[in-house]
């Protein structure tokens, strides 16, 4: 009798583990679908593109060869 109960409990535990793994996979798939769905609605406004182009054309940019050069420049200011 006890052996049959242990077998039944073991079987239920295995089923729960399997179900848990399936739920985890479903959650991952759902998150991916949500990301794909929401990304389709992002549209850059033309006015933002124009502003970025203007900044790129008129802006004064300083290039740094490495992070240390950037840090030194920031510390000097």
FENFENUR-V17886 format. One record per residue. N is the residue number from 1. RES is the residue in one small letter. SS is DSSP state (@ for helix, = for strand, . for the rest). PHI is phi in degrees with one decimal (999 if undefined). D_FIRST is the distance of its C-alpha to the first C-alpha in Angstrom with 2 decimals. Layout:
n:N res:RES ss:SS phi:PHI d_first:D_FIRST
n:N res:RES ss:SS phi:PHI d_first:D_FIRST
This chain:
n:1 res:x ss:. phi:999 d_first:0.00
n:2 res:x ss:@ phi:-64.6 d_first:3.82
n:3 res:x ss:@ phi:-64.0 d_first:5.40
n:4 res:x ss:@ phi:-65.5 d_first:5.22
n:5 res:x ss:@ phi:-66.5 d_first:6.40
n:6 res:x ss:@ phi:-63.3 d_first:8.76
n:7 res:x ss:@ phi:-64.2 d_first:9.97
n:8 res:x ss:@ phi:-64.2 d_first:10.72
n:9 res:x ss:@ phi:-64.6 d_first:12.44
n:10 res:x ss:@ phi:-61.5 d_first:14.27
n:11 res:x ss:@ phi:-64.1 d_first:15.44
n:12 res:x ss:@ phi:-64.9 d_first:16.69
n:13 res:x ss:@ phi:-62.2 d_first:18.45
n:14 res:x ss:@ phi:-63.2 d_first:20.13
n:15 res:x ss:@ phi:-62.6 d_first:21.24
n:16 res:x ss:@ phi:-67.2 d_first:22.67
n:17 res:x ss:@ phi:-62.0 d_first:24.53
n:18 res:x ss:@ phi:-61.7 d_first:25.97
n:19 res:x ss:@ phi:-62.4 d_first:26.97
n:20 res:x ss:@ phi:-60.8 d_first:28.58
n:21 res:x ss:@ phi:-64.5 d_first:30.60
n:22 res:x ss:@ phi:-65.3 d_first:31.75
n:23 res:x ss:@ phi:-64.0 d_first:32.84
n:24 res:x ss:@ phi:-60.7 d_first:34.76
n:25 res:x ss:@ phi:-64.1 d_first:36.51
n:26 res:x ss:@ phi:-65.2 d_first:37.37
n:27 res:x ss:@ phi:-62.9 d_first:38.84
n:28 res:x ss:@ phi:-61.9 d_first:40.94
n:29 res:x ss:@ phi:-64.0 d_first:42.17
n:30 res:x ss:@ phi:-65.0 d_first:43.05
n:31 res:x ss:@ phi:-61.6 d_first:45.00
n:32 res:x ss:@ phi:-62.6 d_first:46.89
n:33 res:x ss:@ phi:-63.2 d_first:47.75
n:34 res:x ss:@ phi:-63.2 d_first:48.94
n:35 res:x ss:@ phi:-60.9 d_first:51.12
n:36 res:x ss:@ phi:-63.1 d_first:52.61
n:37 res:x ss:@ phi:-63.6 d_first:53.24
n:38 res:x ss:@ phi:-71.3 d_first:54.93
n:39 res:x ss:@ phi:-64.9 d_first:57.01
n:40 res:x ss:. phi:-70.6 d_first:58.67
n:41 res:x ss:. phi:-98.2 d_first:60.35
n:42 res:x ss:. phi:-79.7 d_first:62.09
n:43 res:x ss:. phi:-130.3 d_first:65.78
n:44 res:x ss:. phi:-83.4 d_first:68.46
n:45 res:x ss:. phi:-69.5 d_first:71.42
n:46 res:x ss:@ phi:-58.1 d_first:74.74
n:47 res:x ss:@ phi:-63.7 d_first:76.33
n:48 res:x ss:@ phi:-69.5 d_first:73.84
n:49 res:x ss:@ phi:-62.3 d_first:74.58
n:50 res:x ss:@ phi:-62.2 d_first:78.28
n:51 res:x ss:@ phi:-63.2 d_first:77.92
n:52 res:x ss:@ phi:-64.4 d_first:75.99
n:53 res:x ss:@ phi:-65.2 d_first:78.65
n:54 res:x ss:@ phi:-64.3 d_first:81.38
n:55 res:x ss:@ phi:-61.3 d_first:79.75
n:56 res:x ss:@ phi:-63.5 d_first:79.33
n:57 res:x ss:@ phi:-76.3 d_first:82.99
n:58 res:x ss:@ phi:-98.9 d_first:84.60
n:59 res:x ss:. phi:-70.3 d_first:82.28
n:60 res:x ss:. phi:-104.0 d_first:83.17
n:61 res:x ss:. phi:-115.4 d_first:80.31
n:62 res:x ss:. phi:-117.6 d_first:80.05
n:63 res:x ss:. phi:-99.0 d_first:78.03
n:64 res:x ss:. phi:-123.9 d_first:76.37
n:65 res:x ss:. phi:-76.1 d_first:75.57
n:66 res:x ss:. phi:-154.6 d_first:72.63
n:67 res:x ss:@ phi:-66.2 d_first:70.74
n:68 res:x ss:@ phi:-63.0 d_first:72.89
n:69 res:x ss:@ phi:-62.9 d_first:76.03
n:70 res:x ss:@ phi:-63.0 d_first:74.53
n:71 res:x ss:@ phi:-60.9 d_first:73.58
n:72 res:x ss:@ phi:-61.3 d_first:77.10
n:73 res:x ss:@ phi:-64.1 d_first:78.64
n:74 res:x ss:@ phi:-68.4 d_first:76.54
n:75 res:x ss:@ phi:-69.9 d_first:77.40
n:76 res:x ss:@ phi:-69.0 d_first:81.10
n:77 res:x ss:. phi:-78.6 d_first:81.13
